[in-house]
Amino acid sequence: MSMKSWQNQRGFLFLKEERCKGCGFCIDLCPKKVLRQSEVMNAKGYHPPELYDVEGCIMCDICTEICPDFAIYRYRSKERGKNA
């Protein structure tokens, strides 16, 4: 299964590309508008999201909570939590 990941000072965002059906909920509901539809298609023929503004992502979890296919999830940095 194809997996993408991005990292910033707040943590990691992971995407299981093959689980994504391209619904766009994560893109539409992102409060910082840092996700967009990828030009690449997965094996199912859908365009999964991609995080194009890595530093702009606040790891708010809206994308992970709204995803009906559990294709996107995050791991928040514990270091950031201590200082925030």
C-alpha beads as a LAMMPS data file, in Angstrom:
LAMMPS data file: protein, C-alpha beads

84 atoms
83 bonds

1 atom types
1 bond types

-500.0 500.0 xlo xhi
-500.0 500.0 ylo yhi
-500.0 500.0 zlo zhi

Masses

1 110.0

Atoms # bond

1 1 1 0.000 0.000 0.000
2 1 1 1.333 3.372 -0.998
3 1 1 1.905 5.793 1.880
4 1 1 2.918 9.439 1.840
5 1 1 4.038 11.436 4.834
6 1 1 4.900 15.015 5.626
7 1 1 6.610 16.459 8.680
8 1 1 6.705 19.875 10.292
9 1 1 7.489 21.109 13.797
10 1 1 4.010 20.090 14.994
11 1 1 4.263 16.461 13.895
12 1 1 3.622 14.115 10.990
13 1 1 0.708 13.776 8.587
14 1 1 0.286 10.412 6.856
15 1 1 -1.805 9.455 3.838
16 1 1 -2.587 5.908 2.727
17 1 1 -3.111 6.783 -0.926
18 1 1 -4.788 3.541 -1.938
19 1 1 -7.522 3.941 0.676
20 1 1 -8.516 7.378 -0.618
21 1 1 -11.566 7.636 -2.873
22 1 1 -10.992 11.301 -3.689
23 1 1 -14.079 12.678 -1.911
24 1 1 -12.298 15.971 -1.135
25 1 1 -13.797 16.382 2.353
26 1 1 -10.342 16.917 3.848
27 1 1 -9.499 19.559 1.243
28 1 1 -12.807 21.411 1.611
29 1 1 -12.791 21.451 5.418
30 1 1 -9.126 22.258 6.077
31 1 1 -9.173 25.549 8.019
32 1 1 -5.721 26.543 6.737
33 1 1 -6.359 25.399 3.130
34 1 1 -3.018 23.569 2.968
35 1 1 -4.363 20.465 1.182
36 1 1 -5.072 20.142 -2.524
37 1 1 -5.974 17.389 -4.940
38 1 1 -2.931 15.553 -6.236
39 1 1 -2.327 15.263 -9.970
40 1 1 -1.353 11.627 -9.412
41 1 1 -4.046 8.947 -9.425
42 1 1 -4.104 5.993 -7.058
43 1 1 -4.779 2.413 -8.209
44 1 1 -8.549 2.994 -7.908
45 1 1 -8.381 5.954 -10.283
46 1 1 -8.887 8.673 -7.663
47 1 1 -6.785 11.749 -6.973
48 1 1 -5.819 11.705 -3.280
49 1 1 -4.998 14.905 -1.413
50 1 1 -1.507 16.229 -0.919
51 1 1 -0.157 18.594 1.690
52 1 1 1.365 21.398 -0.368
53 1 1 2.029 23.863 2.488
54 1 1 3.737 21.672 5.059
55 1 1 4.582 24.441 7.510
56 1 1 1.062 25.850 7.265
57 1 1 -0.493 22.632 8.610
58 1 1 -1.491 23.089 12.260
59 1 1 -2.223 19.376 12.857
60 1 1 -5.783 20.220 13.882
61 1 1 -7.125 16.734 13.037
62 1 1 -10.110 17.930 11.016
63 1 1 -8.912 15.999 7.958
64 1 1 -8.381 12.839 9.997
65 1 1 -11.783 13.076 11.660
66 1 1 -13.725 13.754 8.439
67 1 1 -12.089 11.094 6.242
68 1 1 -14.672 8.327 5.658
69 1 1 -11.963 5.895 4.547
70 1 1 -9.443 6.479 7.361
71 1 1 -6.898 7.311 4.673
72 1 1 -5.326 10.296 6.436
73 1 1 -4.007 10.507 9.982
74 1 1 -1.426 12.349 12.007
75 1 1 1.075 11.945 14.792
76 1 1 1.538 15.108 16.803
77 1 1 5.004 15.868 18.121
78 1 1 5.177 15.562 21.907
79 1 1 7.932 18.142 21.993
80 1 1 5.594 20.746 20.525
81 1 1 2.894 19.933 23.078
82 1 1 5.235 20.676 25.987
83 1 1 6.120 24.118 24.664
84 1 1 2.736 25.155 23.276

Bonds

1 1 1 2
2 1 2 3
3 1 3 4
4 1 4 5
5 1 5 6
6 1 6 7
7 1 7 8
8 1 8 9
9 1 9 10
10 1 10 11
11 1 11 12
12 1 12 13
13 1 13 14
14 1 14 15
15 1 15 16
16 1 16 17
17 1 17 18
18 1 18 19
19 1 19 20
20 1 20 21
21 1 21 22
22 1 22 23
23 1 23 24
24 1 24 25
25 1 25 26
26 1 26 27
27 1 27 28
28 1 28 29
29 1 29 30
30 1 30 31
31 1 31 32
32 1 32 33
33 1 33 34
34 1 34 35
35 1 35 36
36 1 36 37
37 1 37 38
38 1 38 39
39 1 39 40
40 1 40 41
41 1 41 42
42 1 42 43
43 1 43 44
44 1 44 45
45 1 45 46
46 1 46 47
47 1 47 48
48 1 48 49
49 1 49 50
50 1 50 51
51 1 51 52
52 1 52 53
53 1 53 54
54 1 54 55
55 1 55 56
56 1 56 57
57 1 57 58
58 1 58 59
59 1 59 60
60 1 60 61
61 1 61 62
62 1 62 63
63 1 63 64
64 1 64 65
65 1 65 66
66 1 66 67
67 1 67 68
68 1 68 69
69 1 69 70
70 1 70 71
71 1 71 72
72 1 72 73
73 1 73 74
74 1 74 75
75 1 75 76
76 1 76 77
77 1 77 78
78 1 78 79
79 1 79 80
80 1 80 81
81 1 81 82
82 1 82 83
83 1 83 84
